[in-house]
Amino acid sequence: GSDKQGRTDCPALPPGWKKEEVIRKSGLSAGKSDVYYFSPSGKKFRSKPQLARYLGNAVDLSCFDFRTGKMM
């Protein structure tokens, strides 16, 4: 389910984690999308390394596709 606009549950991550995809509307990269993740406490993550550092050994992200939010 999505509560806030564009935020969806991410089954690959622990309960409470959300994924948000934002389509850029202007500039040279208009139409491209940025993917963000939000921890249950609302902390925002913009990259897989950042996510991996935060989660530590709780989740194995080696097969995690940051863009789709799924395990490969």
PyMOL Python script that loads the backbone (N, CA, C, O; Angstrom):
from pymol import cmd

cmd.read_pdbstr("""\
ATOM      1  N   GLY A   1       0.827  -1.203   0.000  1.00  0.00           N
ATOM      2  CA  GLY A   1       0.000   0.000   0.000  1.00  0.00           C
ATOM      3  C   GLY A   1       0.852   1.240   0.000  1.00  0.00           C
ATOM      4  O   GLY A   1       1.985   1.204   0.481  1.00  0.00           O
ATOM      5  N   SER A   2       0.344   2.341  -0.526  1.00  0.00           N
ATOM      6  CA  SER A   2       1.106   3.586  -0.501  1.00  0.00           C
ATOM      7  C   SER A   2       0.346   4.611   0.310  1.00  0.00           C
ATOM      8  O   SER A   2      -0.826   4.886   0.049  1.00  0.00           O
ATOM      9  N   ASP A   3       1.017   5.170   1.289  1.00  0.00           N
ATOM     10  CA  ASP A   3       0.361   6.170   2.125  1.00  0.00           C
ATOM     11  C   ASP A   3       0.581   7.555   1.537  1.00  0.00           C
ATOM     12  O   ASP A   3      -0.365   8.228   1.129  1.00  0.00           O
ATOM     13  N   LYS A   4       1.838   7.969   1.499  1.00  0.00           N
ATOM     14  CA  LYS A   4       2.132   9.258   0.887  1.00  0.00           C
ATOM     15  C   LYS A   4       2.256   9.071  -0.613  1.00  0.00           C
ATOM     16  O   LYS A   4       2.425   7.950  -1.092  1.00  0.00           O
ATOM     17  N   GLN A   5       2.175  10.141  -1.338  1.00  0.00           N
ATOM     18  CA  GLN A   5       2.217  10.077  -2.798  1.00  0.00           C
ATOM     19  C   GLN A   5       3.492   9.397  -3.290  1.00  0.00           C
ATOM     20  O   GLN A   5       4.600   9.845  -2.993  1.00  0.00           O
ATOM     21  N   GLY A   6       3.325   8.325  -4.036  1.00  0.00           N
ATOM     22  CA  GLY A   6       4.468   7.690  -4.655  1.00  0.00           C
ATOM     23  C   GLY A   6       5.243   6.740  -3.759  1.00  0.00           C
ATOM     24  O   GLY A   6       6.144   6.050  -4.238  1.00  0.00           O
ATOM     25  N   ARG A   7       4.919   6.685  -2.472  1.00  0.00           N
ATOM     26  CA  ARG A   7       5.658   5.777  -1.596  1.00  0.00           C
ATOM     27  C   ARG A   7       4.985   4.413  -1.546  1.00  0.00           C
ATOM     28  O   ARG A   7       3.779   4.311  -1.322  1.00  0.00           O
ATOM     29  N   THR A   8       5.764   3.382  -1.755  1.00  0.00           N
ATOM     30  CA  THR A   8       5.228   2.030  -1.736  1.00  0.00           C
ATOM     31  C   THR A   8       6.041   1.160  -0.790  1.00  0.00           C
ATOM     32  O   THR A   8       7.201   1.453  -0.500  1.00  0.00           O
ATOM     33  N   ASP A   9       5.422   0.093  -0.318  1.00  0.00           N
ATOM     34  CA  ASP A   9       6.138  -0.861   0.516  1.00  0.00           C
ATOM     35  C   ASP A   9       7.216  -1.543  -0.317  1.00  0.00           C
ATOM     36  O   ASP A   9       7.049  -1.753  -1.519  1.00  0.00           O
ATOM     37  N   CYS A  10       8.310  -1.882   0.331  1.00  0.00           N
ATOM     38  CA  CYS A  10       9.395  -2.565  -0.368  1.00  0.00           C
ATOM     39  C   CYS A  10       9.596  -3.942   0.263  1.00  0.00           C
ATOM     40  O   CYS A  10      10.242  -4.052   1.305  1.00  0.00           O
ATOM     41  N   PRO A  11       9.051  -4.992  -0.353  1.00  0.00           N
ATOM     42  CA  PRO A  11       9.089  -6.344   0.224  1.00  0.00           C
ATOM     43  C   PRO A  11      10.508  -6.856   0.481  1.00  0.00           C
ATOM     44  O   PRO A  11      10.719  -7.674   1.377  1.00  0.00           O
ATOM     45  N   ALA A  12      11.477  -6.379  -0.300  1.00  0.00           N
ATOM     46  CA  ALA A  12      12.855  -6.862  -0.157  1.00  0.00           C
ATOM     47  C   ALA A  12      13.495  -6.353   1.131  1.00  0.00           C
ATOM     48  O   ALA A  12      14.456  -6.943   1.626  1.00  0.00           O
ATOM     49  N   LEU A  13      12.964  -5.260   1.673  1.00  0.00           N
ATOM     50  CA  LEU A  13      13.521  -4.668   2.889  1.00  0.00           C
ATOM     51  C   LEU A  13      12.624  -4.991   4.079  1.00  0.00           C
ATOM     52  O   LEU A  13      11.487  -5.429   3.898  1.00  0.00           O
ATOM     53  N   PRO A  14      13.125  -4.780   5.293  1.00  0.00           N
ATOM     54  CA  PRO A  14      12.324  -5.092   6.482  1.00  0.00           C
ATOM     55  C   PRO A  14      11.002  -4.310   6.509  1.00  0.00           C
ATOM     56  O   PRO A  14      10.875  -3.284   5.840  1.00  0.00           O
ATOM     57  N   PRO A  15      10.029  -4.789   7.276  1.00  0.00           N
ATOM     58  CA  PRO A  15       8.724  -4.124   7.356  1.00  0.00           C
ATOM     59  C   PRO A  15       8.863  -2.657   7.733  1.00  0.00           C
ATOM     60  O   PRO A  15       9.673  -2.303   8.590  1.00  0.00           O
ATOM     61  N   GLY A  16       8.078  -1.814   7.097  1.00  0.00           N
ATOM     62  CA  GLY A  16       8.096  -0.396   7.430  1.00  0.00           C
ATOM     63  C   GLY A  16       8.920   0.446   6.473  1.00  0.00           C
ATOM     64  O   GLY A  16       8.801   1.671   6.440  1.00  0.00           O
ATOM     65  N   TRP A  17       9.760  -0.230   5.691  1.00  0.00           N
ATOM     66  CA  TRP A  17      10.560   0.498   4.714  1.00  0.00           C
ATOM     67  C   TRP A  17       9.723   0.856   3.504  1.00  0.00           C
ATOM     68  O   TRP A  17       8.886   0.068   3.063  1.00  0.00           O
ATOM     69  N   LYS A  18       9.950   2.057   2.961  1.00  0.00           N
ATOM     70  CA  LYS A  18       9.204   2.522   1.802  1.00  0.00           C
ATOM     71  C   LYS A  18      10.154   2.919   0.687  1.00  0.00           C
ATOM     72  O   LYS A  18      11.283   3.347   0.924  1.00  0.00           O
ATOM     73  N   LYS A  19       9.665   2.766  -0.530  1.00  0.00           N
ATOM     74  CA  LYS A  19      10.407   3.177  -1.718  1.00  0.00           C
ATOM     75  C   LYS A  19       9.610   4.280  -2.394  1.00  0.00           C
ATOM     76  O   LYS A  19       8.384   4.210  -2.484  1.00  0.00           O
ATOM     77  N   GLU A  20      10.308   5.286  -2.863  1.00  0.00           N
ATOM     78  CA  GLU A  20       9.641   6.371  -3.568  1.00  0.00           C
ATOM     79  C   GLU A  20      10.369   6.648  -4.869  1.00  0.00           C
ATOM     80  O   GLU A  20      11.592   6.789  -4.889  1.00  0.00           O
ATOM     81  N   GLU A  21       9.614   6.727  -5.958  1.00  0.00           N
ATOM     82  CA  GLU A  21      10.223   7.057  -7.245  1.00  0.00           C
ATOM     83  C   GLU A  21       9.691   8.407  -7.692  1.00  0.00           C
ATOM     84  O   GLU A  21       8.481   8.622  -7.772  1.00  0.00           O
ATOM     85  N   VAL A  22      10.619   9.315  -7.980  1.00  0.00           N
ATOM     86  CA  VAL A  22      10.242  10.674  -8.357  1.00  0.00           C
ATOM     87  C   VAL A  22      10.720  10.945  -9.776  1.00  0.00           C
ATOM     88  O   VAL A  22      11.912  10.865 -10.069  1.00  0.00           O
ATOM     89  N   ILE A  23       9.772  11.267 -10.650  1.00  0.00           N
ATOM     90  CA  ILE A  23      10.125  11.587 -12.031  1.00  0.00           C
ATOM     91  C   ILE A  23      10.519  13.056 -12.102  1.00  0.00           C
ATOM     92  O   ILE A  23       9.797  13.933 -11.627  1.00  0.00           O
ATOM     93  N   ARG A  24      11.684  13.310 -12.708  1.00  0.00           N
ATOM     94  CA  ARG A  24      12.131  14.703 -12.851  1.00  0.00           C
ATOM     95  C   ARG A  24      11.295  15.393 -13.922  1.00  0.00           C
ATOM     96  O   ARG A  24      11.045  14.835 -14.990  1.00  0.00           O
ATOM     97  N   LYS A  25      10.875  16.595 -13.624  1.00  0.00           N
ATOM     98  CA  LYS A  25       9.954  17.286 -14.526  1.00  0.00           C
ATOM     99  C   LYS A  25      10.628  18.343 -15.396  1.00  0.00           C
ATOM    100  O   LYS A  25      10.042  18.811 -16.372  1.00  0.00           O
ATOM    101  N   SER A  26      11.854  18.719 -15.048  1.00  0.00           N
ATOM    102  CA  SER A  26      12.493  19.789 -15.811  1.00  0.00           C
ATOM    103  C   SER A  26      13.985  19.544 -15.944  1.00  0.00           C
ATOM    104  O   SER A  26      14.529  18.618 -15.342  1.00  0.00           O
ATOM    105  N   GLY A  27      14.631  20.366 -16.722  1.00  0.00           N
ATOM    106  CA  GLY A  27      16.073  20.263 -16.866  1.00  0.00           C
ATOM    107  C   GLY A  27      16.475  19.247 -17.919  1.00  0.00           C
ATOM    108  O   GLY A  27      15.629  18.683 -18.612  1.00  0.00           O
ATOM    109  N   LEU A  28      17.771  19.022 -18.031  1.00  0.00           N
ATOM    110  CA  LEU A  28      18.307  18.143 -19.054  1.00  0.00           C
ATOM    111  C   LEU A  28      17.889  16.697 -18.837  1.00  0.00           C
ATOM    112  O   LEU A  28      17.814  15.910 -19.781  1.00  0.00           O
ATOM    113  N   SER A  29      17.616  16.356 -17.572  1.00  0.00           N
ATOM    114  CA  SER A  29      17.304  14.962 -17.277  1.00  0.00           C
ATOM    115  C   SER A  29      15.814  14.749 -17.035  1.00  0.00           C
ATOM    116  O   SER A  29      15.421  13.784 -16.380  1.00  0.00           O
ATOM    117  N   ALA A  30      14.988  15.645 -17.561  1.00  0.00           N
ATOM    118  CA  ALA A  30      13.538  15.491 -17.421  1.00  0.00           C
ATOM    119  C   ALA A  30      13.103  14.132 -17.949  1.00  0.00           C
ATOM    120  O   ALA A  30      13.573  13.686 -18.996  1.00  0.00           O
ATOM    121  N   GLY A  31      12.206  13.478 -17.223  1.00  0.00           N
ATOM    122  CA  GLY A  31      11.730  12.165 -17.642  1.00  0.00           C
ATOM    123  C   GLY A  31      12.469  11.041 -16.953  1.00  0.00           C
ATOM    124  O   GLY A  31      11.957   9.928 -16.831  1.00  0.00           O
ATOM    125  N   LYS A  32      13.679  11.336 -16.502  1.00  0.00           N
ATOM    126  CA  LYS A  32      14.406  10.344 -15.707  1.00  0.00           C
ATOM    127  C   LYS A  32      13.801  10.310 -14.311  1.00  0.00           C
ATOM    128  O   LYS A  32      13.124  11.248 -13.890  1.00  0.00           O
ATOM    129  N   SER A  33      14.052   9.227 -13.608  1.00  0.00           N
ATOM    130  CA  SER A  33      13.488   9.134 -12.263  1.00  0.00           C
ATOM    131  C   SER A  33      14.576   8.946 -11.220  1.00  0.00           C
ATOM    132  O   SER A  33      15.618   8.345 -11.482  1.00  0.00           O
ATOM    133  N   ASP A  34      14.317   9.463 -10.052  1.00  0.00           N
ATOM    134  CA  ASP A  34      15.182   9.245  -8.904  1.00  0.00           C
ATOM    135  C   ASP A  34      14.451   8.312  -7.956  1.00  0.00           C
ATOM    136  O   ASP A  34      13.240   8.428  -7.764  1.00  0.00           O
ATOM    137  N   VAL A  35      15.188   7.390  -7.369  1.00  0.00           N
ATOM    138  CA  VAL A  35      14.593   6.454  -6.427  1.00  0.00           C
ATOM    139  C   VAL A  35      15.147   6.736  -5.037  1.00  0.00           C
ATOM    140  O   VAL A  35      16.358   6.854  -4.846  1.00  0.00           O
ATOM    141  N   TYR A  36      14.244   6.840  -4.075  1.00  0.00           N
ATOM    142  CA  TYR A  36      14.646   7.052  -2.690  1.00  0.00           C
ATOM    143  C   TYR A  36      14.025   5.979  -1.818  1.00  0.00           C
ATOM    144  O   TYR A  36      12.981   5.414  -2.144  1.00  0.00           O
ATOM    145  N   TYR A  37      14.688   5.709  -0.703  1.00  0.00           N
ATOM    146  CA  TYR A  37      14.124   4.792   0.282  1.00  0.00           C
ATOM    147  C   TYR A  37      13.981   5.513   1.605  1.00  0.00           C
ATOM    148  O   TYR A  37      14.766   6.400   1.940  1.00  0.00           O
ATOM    149  N   PHE A  38      12.972   5.116   2.344  1.00  0.00           N
ATOM    150  CA  PHE A  38      12.722   5.713   3.654  1.00  0.00           C
ATOM    151  C   PHE A  38      12.658   4.616   4.696  1.00  0.00           C
ATOM    152  O   PHE A  38      11.926   3.638   4.543  1.00  0.00           O
ATOM    153  N   SER A  39      13.436   4.789   5.766  1.00  0.00           N
ATOM    154  CA  SER A  39      13.394   3.823   6.858  1.00  0.00           C
ATOM    155  C   SER A  39      12.087   4.017   7.621  1.00  0.00           C
ATOM    156  O   SER A  39      11.403   5.025   7.439  1.00  0.00           O
ATOM    157  N   PRO A  40      11.736   3.046   8.482  1.00  0.00           N
ATOM    158  CA  PRO A  40      10.511   3.191   9.282  1.00  0.00           C
ATOM    159  C   PRO A  40      10.496   4.484  10.097  1.00  0.00           C
ATOM    160  O   PRO A  40       9.426   4.999  10.419  1.00  0.00           O
ATOM    161  N   SER A  41      11.671   5.008  10.429  1.00  0.00           N
ATOM    162  CA  SER A  41      11.730   6.248  11.214  1.00  0.00           C
ATOM    163  C   SER A  41      11.702   7.486  10.324  1.00  0.00           C
ATOM    164  O   SER A  41      11.698   8.611  10.823  1.00  0.00           O
ATOM    165  N   GLY A  42      11.681   7.279   9.001  1.00  0.00           N
ATOM    166  CA  GLY A  42      11.551   8.401   8.081  1.00  0.00           C
ATOM    167  C   GLY A  42      12.854   8.921   7.504  1.00  0.00           C
ATOM    168  O   GLY A  42      12.869   9.922   6.788  1.00  0.00           O
ATOM    169  N   LYS A  43      13.958   8.233   7.819  1.00  0.00           N
ATOM    170  CA  LYS A  43      15.247   8.653   7.278  1.00  0.00           C
ATOM    171  C   LYS A  43      15.302   8.337   5.782  1.00  0.00           C
ATOM    172  O   LYS A  43      14.853   7.278   5.343  1.00  0.00           O
ATOM    173  N   LYS A  44      15.861   9.278   5.003  1.00  0.00           N
ATOM    174  CA  LYS A  44      15.868   9.152   3.547  1.00  0.00           C
ATOM    175  C   LYS A  44      17.207   8.646   3.036  1.00  0.00           C
ATOM    176  O   LYS A  44      18.263   9.096   3.481  1.00  0.00           O
ATOM    177  N   PHE A  45      17.156   7.711   2.103  1.00  0.00           N
ATOM    178  CA  PHE A  45      18.365   7.143   1.518  1.00  0.00           C
ATOM    179  C   PHE A  45      18.335   7.290   0.009  1.00  0.00           C
ATOM    180  O   PHE A  45      17.329   7.000  -0.639  1.00  0.00           O
ATOM    181  N   ARG A  46      19.468   7.752  -0.550  1.00  0.00           N
ATOM    182  CA  ARG A  46      19.531   8.020  -1.989  1.00  0.00           C
ATOM    183  C   ARG A  46      20.400   7.033  -2.732  1.00  0.00           C
ATOM    184  O   ARG A  46      20.436   7.062  -3.962  1.00  0.00           O
ATOM    185  N   SER A  47      21.102   6.160  -2.031  1.00  0.00           N
ATOM    186  CA  SER A  47      21.996   5.238  -2.719  1.00  0.00           C
ATOM    187  C   SER A  47      22.074   3.901  -1.995  1.00  0.00           C
ATOM    188  O   SER A  47      21.800   3.804  -0.799  1.00  0.00           O
ATOM    189  N   LYS A  48      22.450   2.885  -2.739  1.00  0.00           N
ATOM    190  CA  LYS A  48      22.570   1.551  -2.168  1.00  0.00           C
ATOM    191  C   LYS A  48      23.662   1.457  -1.091  1.00  0.00           C
ATOM    192  O   LYS A  48      23.440   0.839  -0.050  1.00  0.00           O
ATOM    193  N   PRO A  49      24.845   2.065  -1.326  1.00  0.00           N
ATOM    194  CA  PRO A  49      25.878   2.024  -0.273  1.00  0.00           C
ATOM    195  C   PRO A  49      25.398   2.651   1.039  1.00  0.00           C
ATOM    196  O   PRO A  49      25.696   2.153   2.124  1.00  0.00           O
ATOM    197  N   GLN A  50      24.652   3.750   0.920  1.00  0.00           N
ATOM    198  CA  GLN A  50      24.118   4.439   2.087  1.00  0.00           C
ATOM    199  C   GLN A  50      23.159   3.514   2.845  1.00  0.00           C
ATOM    200  O   GLN A  50      23.187   3.417   4.072  1.00  0.00           O
ATOM    201  N   LEU A  51      22.316   2.845   2.065  1.00  0.00           N
ATOM    202  CA  LEU A  51      21.347   1.902   2.603  1.00  0.00           C
ATOM    203  C   LEU A  51      22.062   0.743   3.296  1.00  0.00           C
ATOM    204  O   LEU A  51      21.700   0.342   4.402  1.00  0.00           O
ATOM    205  N   ALA A  52      23.090   0.214   2.620  1.00  0.00           N
ATOM    206  CA  ALA A  52      23.837  -0.924   3.146  1.00  0.00           C
ATOM    207  C   ALA A  52      24.539  -0.575   4.454  1.00  0.00           C
ATOM    208  O   ALA A  52      24.576  -1.384   5.381  1.00  0.00           O
ATOM    209  N   ARG A  53      25.098   0.642   4.524  1.00  0.00           N
ATOM    210  CA  ARG A  53      25.769   1.068   5.754  1.00  0.00           C
ATOM    211  C   ARG A  53      24.794   1.133   6.907  1.00  0.00           C
ATOM    212  O   ARG A  53      25.117   0.740   8.028  1.00  0.00           O
ATOM    213  N   TYR A  54      23.603   1.629   6.632  1.00  0.00           N
ATOM    214  CA  TYR A  54      22.595   1.801   7.676  1.00  0.00           C
ATOM    215  C   TYR A  54      22.058   0.458   8.156  1.00  0.00           C
ATOM    216  O   TYR A  54      21.880   0.243   9.355  1.00  0.00           O
ATOM    217  N   LEU A  55      21.803  -0.438   7.213  1.00  0.00           N
ATOM    218  CA  LEU A  55      21.225  -1.736   7.564  1.00  0.00           C
ATOM    219  C   LEU A  55      22.259  -2.704   8.114  1.00  0.00           C
ATOM    220  O   LEU A  55      21.921  -3.650   8.826  1.00  0.00           O
ATOM    221  N   GLY A  56      23.530  -2.463   7.778  1.00  0.00           N
ATOM    222  CA  GLY A  56      24.587  -3.332   8.254  1.00  0.00           C
ATOM    223  C   GLY A  56      24.377  -4.766   7.804  1.00  0.00           C
ATOM    224  O   GLY A  56      24.164  -5.017   6.618  1.00  0.00           O
ATOM    225  N   ASN A  57      24.434  -5.712   8.734  1.00  0.00           N
ATOM    226  CA  ASN A  57      24.294  -7.118   8.370  1.00  0.00           C
ATOM    227  C   ASN A  57      22.857  -7.607   8.486  1.00  0.00           C
ATOM    228  O   ASN A  57      22.586  -8.796   8.320  1.00  0.00           O
ATOM    229  N   ALA A  58      21.939  -6.691   8.771  1.00  0.00           N
ATOM    230  CA  ALA A  58      20.542  -7.075   8.948  1.00  0.00           C
ATOM    231  C   ALA A  58      19.946  -7.604   7.642  1.00  0.00           C
ATOM    232  O   ALA A  58      19.120  -8.517   7.647  1.00  0.00           O
ATOM    233  N   VAL A  59      20.376  -7.021   6.536  1.00  0.00           N
ATOM    234  CA  VAL A  59      19.856  -7.419   5.228  1.00  0.00           C
ATOM    235  C   VAL A  59      21.014  -7.567   4.262  1.00  0.00           C
ATOM    236  O   VAL A  59      21.893  -6.707   4.202  1.00  0.00           O
ATOM    237  N   ASP A  60      21.017  -8.657   3.504  1.00  0.00           N
ATOM    238  CA  ASP A  60      22.044  -8.839   2.489  1.00  0.00           C
ATOM    239  C   ASP A  60      21.607  -8.131   1.212  1.00  0.00           C
ATOM    240  O   ASP A  60      20.682  -8.575   0.531  1.00  0.00           O
ATOM    241  N   LEU A  61      22.280  -7.023   0.893  1.00  0.00           N
ATOM    242  CA  LEU A  61      21.876  -6.219  -0.259  1.00  0.00           C
ATOM    243  C   LEU A  61      22.677  -6.539  -1.519  1.00  0.00           C
ATOM    244  O   LEU A  61      22.593  -5.818  -2.513  1.00  0.00           O
ATOM    245  N   SER A  62      23.458  -7.625  -1.473  1.00  0.00           N
ATOM    246  CA  SER A  62      24.315  -7.919  -2.628  1.00  0.00           C
ATOM    247  C   SER A  62      23.488  -8.190  -3.886  1.00  0.00           C
ATOM    248  O   SER A  62      23.946  -7.916  -4.996  1.00  0.00           O
ATOM    249  N   CYS A  63      22.291  -8.718  -3.726  1.00  0.00           N
ATOM    250  CA  CYS A  63      21.433  -9.007  -4.882  1.00  0.00           C
ATOM    251  C   CYS A  63      20.316  -7.977  -5.039  1.00  0.00           C
ATOM    252  O   CYS A  63      19.425  -8.134  -5.873  1.00  0.00           O
ATOM    253  N   PHE A  64      20.378  -6.926  -4.228  1.00  0.00           N
ATOM    254  CA  PHE A  64      19.307  -5.934  -4.219  1.00  0.00           C
ATOM    255  C   PHE A  64      19.472  -4.946  -5.357  1.00  0.00           C
ATOM    256  O   PHE A  64      20.540  -4.360  -5.532  1.00  0.00           O
ATOM    257  N   ASP A  65      18.412  -4.761  -6.130  1.00  0.00           N
ATOM    258  CA  ASP A  65      18.434  -3.772  -7.206  1.00  0.00           C
ATOM    259  C   ASP A  65      17.819  -2.484  -6.690  1.00  0.00           C
ATOM    260  O   ASP A  65      16.615  -2.405  -6.450  1.00  0.00           O
ATOM    261  N   PHE A  66      18.668  -1.470  -6.523  1.00  0.00           N
ATOM    262  CA  PHE A  66      18.222  -0.220  -5.896  1.00  0.00           C
ATOM    263  C   PHE A  66      17.096   0.448  -6.684  1.00  0.00           C
ATOM    264  O   PHE A  66      16.168   1.013  -6.104  1.00  0.00           O
ATOM    265  N   ARG A  67      17.190   0.376  -8.010  1.00  0.00           N
ATOM    266  CA  ARG A  67      16.215   1.085  -8.839  1.00  0.00           C
ATOM    267  C   ARG A  67      14.829   0.453  -8.778  1.00  0.00           C
ATOM    268  O   ARG A  67      13.822   1.160  -8.751  1.00  0.00           O
ATOM    269  N   THR A  68      14.777  -0.879  -8.756  1.00  0.00           N
ATOM    270  CA  THR A  68      13.476  -1.539  -8.754  1.00  0.00           C
ATOM    271  C   THR A  68      13.008  -1.884  -7.343  1.00  0.00           C
ATOM    272  O   THR A  68      11.816  -2.085  -7.107  1.00  0.00           O
ATOM    273  N   GLY A  69      13.959  -1.949  -6.408  1.00  0.00           N
ATOM    274  CA  GLY A  69      13.595  -2.306  -5.047  1.00  0.00           C
ATOM    275  C   GLY A  69      13.365  -3.789  -4.855  1.00  0.00           C
ATOM    276  O   GLY A  69      12.740  -4.211  -3.882  1.00  0.00           O
ATOM    277  N   LYS A  70      13.874  -4.579  -5.788  1.00  0.00           N
ATOM    278  CA  LYS A  70      13.674  -6.023  -5.701  1.00  0.00           C
ATOM    279  C   LYS A  70      15.011  -6.757  -5.605  1.00  0.00           C
ATOM    280  O   LYS A  70      16.061  -6.235  -5.979  1.00  0.00           O
ATOM    281  N   MET A  71      14.934  -7.982  -5.092  1.00  0.00           N
ATOM    282  CA  MET A  71      16.107  -8.845  -5.099  1.00  0.00           C
ATOM    283  C   MET A  71      16.198  -9.505  -6.469  1.00  0.00           C
ATOM    284  O   MET A  71      15.211 -10.034  -6.979  1.00  0.00           O
ATOM    285  N   MET A  72      17.377  -9.471  -7.053  1.00  0.00           N
ATOM    286  CA  MET A  72      17.562 -10.061  -8.383  1.00  0.00           C
ATOM    287  C   MET A  72      17.509 -11.578  -8.319  1.00  0.00           C
ATOM    288  O   MET A  72      17.645 -12.245  -9.345  1.00  0.00           O
TER     289      MET A  72
END
""", "prot")
cmd.dss("prot")
cmd.show_as("cartoon", "prot")
cmd.util.cbc("prot")
cmd.orient("prot")
